[in-house]
């Protein structure tokens, strides 16, 4: 687009249009995320130097009882309820209110819990039939096409 042009469109030749569109596609394995305004690295660095933004040291606490955290938890549950048509914070057995106590991320612990609850499905090998004789592939015969 020409600098100073007062319009919100541009007319391209077909190859120029393809070049302009494909320049926005990142290379394989490359992330194309750009932050502008408040979220840009320049603004974050400026806030840190001025002391207006403190970076948290260590992991965030799981149980945060600030009003913002409570509203975020409520909106999370509302979105899950809307998408899956089931309330994730209501016990399916008694209908009582539930709350998140912990997140389990270790795969071995998750597997041990699911095996204990008989919810882990192991892939089973195909059954072996007794006395089955493997069949030989059928022989192919070439027949020329004649019109």
SULFENHU-V342793 format. One record per backbone hydrogen bond with DSSP energy under -1.0 kcal/mol. NH is the residue of the N-H (numbers start at 0). CO is the residue of the C=O. If there is no record, write none. Layout:
BEGIN
NH&CO, NH&CO
END
This chain:
BEGIN
4&1, 6&4, 16&12, 17&13, 18&14, 19&15, 20&16, 21&17, 22&18, 23&20, 24&21, 29&26, 38&35, 39&36, 43&39, 44&40, 45&41, 46&42, 47&43, 48&44, 49&45, 51&46, 52&46, 69&65, 70&66, 71&67, 72&68, 73&69, 74&70, 75&71, 76&72, 77&73, 78&74, 79&75, 80&76, 81&77, 82&78, 83&79, 84&80, 89&86, 90&95, 94&90, 97&88, 109&105, 110&106, 111&107, 112&108, 113&109, 114&110, 115&111, 116&112, 117&114, 118&113
END
